[in-house]
Amino acid sequence: MEADWDSVFSLRLSMLPQTILSVKLAENILFIGKAQRVLQAKNKALKNFSIESLKILQQLSSADIIDTLLFQVFEN
């Protein structure tokens, strides 16, 4: 994703309608777009991690190992 920051999106000044947008404004818009892409990718990765974690916890909660572990903790 970090490689995307500089290589996937760039500002082409020759394509910029400078009568409508200043270079500074175009740079700011580009920055916001890049940041949004990075944050969405991080959010997706976190969401996938959370879903997998919940699935594992669900499997563990239905397994006898949890009861065994709890018994051992409270027994001591």
N, C-alpha and C positions, 0 to 999 in steps of 0.2 A: 504494500500500500504506500509506503514511503517513496518508492520509486515513481509511483503515479504522480506524486506531488509536483515534480518538475517535468516529467516526460509526457504524461497523457494530455494534460491541459496546459496551454500556453497562450499568451496574448500576442496576436499578430497585429502590429500597429498599422500595417498596410490595409487591413480589413476593418479597422476601426473608423466609424463615422464620427470624426472629431468635431463636426459641427453639432452633433447631438450629445456625445459623451466625451468627457475629458479623459486623458490617459490615466490620471489618478483614480477617477471613478471606475474606469474599466479594470484597473488593477485591484481595486477594492472588491468589485463584483467577482472577479476571478478568485481572489482569496477566499471569499465567502463560499463560493461553489466548491473549492478544494476542501475547505474545512468541513463543509457539510458531508462531502463524500467520505472523508476520513471518519467522522463521527458515526455515520450510518454503518460503516464497515465494523467499527468497534462495537456498536450496539448489536449488530447481527451476531458477531462472535460471542458476545456476552449472553445474548438470548439463547444461542445454541448451547452454550455451556450450561446455562441454567436449566434448560429443558433436559439435557442429559443427566445433570445432577439430580433433578427431581425424579427421573425414571429410575435411577439407581437407588435413591432413597425409598421409592415406592416398592421396589423389589426387595430391599432389605427389610422394610417394615412388615412385609408378608412372610418373611423367612423366619424360621425358628431361631436363628442365630441371635436376633435382637432379644428375644425372651431369655435366652441363655446368658447373654452378656448382662442384661439387667439383673437377673437372678444373682450372678456372681458379684456384681457391684453392691447390691443391697445385702448380700450374705456376709460380706466382710465388713 
